């Protein structure tokens, strides 16, 4: 009985099916009514809705205008297609991240198995990728980091397979181009890694291999297509607002005059958040570097460059967020798994495998059959805004803005716009200006924190009419507009956006 169980758990086909099915349940479980976050989930979800409804899929808009140029369009094409299938919803907004997350788990297992031909090490690599929950949590959110991580992982997988079958170099280029169309300049990392790896592994002969060069050219053609279209349409405005903004600068001005120790920020974050693997990963990277330089092992070269090039370059940025490094987490996982596998005895591996399977099954059950709320992705996000949204939608016209008193320009603008279809305007900072605007346009509606509304009612009695209020928000108008307010939802399907 014990031998048959071990044989089953060690079977490659079983492991792949288990990993894919468990990942699907983990990433998509409890997503139908969880809601999405204001930053940056709703922001991206709005862009996907607008590009899906627009005439041009090459121009990414927010609130109907192309004024930011901060994101290439590919993730929004994918989410727009999902909206077409499932409808515009929070579930649709996170669906692509979940599917790409599952795909990364599969690719990590497959790549590790291709490199080392060991099912146990491959399963452990997938397990390390999933736990701790940084990667897992982001795969449940409507962000771009998992999407770009998929394209980087897929391109690296095709790069290494291209050494045996040159047809994979074209797929490598296509996937690298997809990474650029997802995250702009960060998507060029597969091309940079590819150049360094091919030269290190085989000199100029490998570097100028016609198959590899064809893949690189395809990556540039696909990846730069959005740049060319938007530069043609918007000229220098696109260049200024995309390439010259602060978040696009890796090495900031005053790099040496300021405190340069900030370059260790990612290491500090990993020391806090990448347990229990951090010590093993660090030792593994050292061993892989040693094998790369001393023994010229191409597998070690490949994984070491995949980790080190993005890590070192991204460490020069002032905007260091650990999720920006998800593109190298599969390499981290494989290095960690291979290092651990070299330390453990076969008997220890045999005992560890059921525990890994058990942990994954427990997480699936916790997410899908319990009400436990941990991490951002298991919380009920913005329920107050979602309850407010139908009243905003019902009492305003399409394109009509909601006046803003007491909130920032961005919060809760994104999530309110996604769930109600209406945007908050630039905030009004004092109550006298608010009353002047209300007298000038008594039919306008306003949103404020409850505390601010209570202050207004005391200072201006019988001037305001509360349309809807909850523990966070007060949605109100002038008392003169009271007769125009409606609560009739007979002809309005609810929720406006689920």
C-alpha angles and dihedrals in degrees: 000000000000092000092050091050092050090047091052095047090048094050112113095217092050092048093051093047091046094048095047095045094044092047091051092052091044097049099038101034117116093003102123097083104014098100128217131265126260092232117072106332099068091041091059093039090057092050090051091051093049096047089047091054096040131094094237123052091191096066115072111206136185119199087357098301134097098221106127107044089190099132133049114226109244098093089049092050089055095046090045089056089050089051087054090056103037102019126246106310144129087257091056091048093057097035097089093050089053094049093046089048091054089048091053091052089052093046092049091053093044095046093049090049091048092051100041106017092223123126096197093053090046093052091048090051090056090046092051089050091055099042131087091042103244094103092036093052094049092048086063094053134080094245135124100233096085091046094055090042089057094052092045092048093046092049092049091048090052092045094058092043089050089070088071101028115029092200087076090065089072090052088047089057093046092051092046089051088052089054090054091047087054105043106008114220094009087063091067092072093095089056093049092046090046093054094049093044096048092049093045093046100044111000122230092332091065094035093057095040105143092229093052093045090050089054092050092049090050090050091053093045094050097037097046095045092092091049092053095046094049094042089052091049101039106019119196093357089069092048092049096046098042110033102026101049122111096251091057094058113095100179107039127209113273092030093154100029093055123061103294093193089090086085086080091061095105092050089051091050092049091050087058101039111024101073139172090016101050099093093044091046092052092049090045093053089051091050092047090050090051092050090047097053100031105034099023089227105178093209091054091045091051097050095038092053092044089057102035105044098055092037095053095043095045090048089068090063121097089214099072112171118163094223089065086070096055086106088073098040093094089056090047089052095050093046091049094046094047091048093050091045090056091054100046129079121235091251091054092049090051091054094045097053097070089048091055091049090047093051092051092048090049092052090049090053094046092052098042107034106027133065093226111141116203131144122016094280095059097045125097099253123209096342089158092057092045090053090048096047099079092055091049092048094046096050099044136059126240109279093018114131127224114232114238127220119175102357130102120254090257107034122098089355097097100048094040090052092049096049099036104026090234128108129220115238129227107298123260109225105201136039096235091060089047092055092047091053091045092053090048093049110020092171092063119105127222140203125207141152113276092246091055092049092051089053091050093051091052093047097041107030118194092008101099135057120206109220095181136348138181136166093293111022139051115196109192148153139190117300085237089066095052096106091055095056115102134196094182108126095168093114097031118085113223135256097033088211120003 
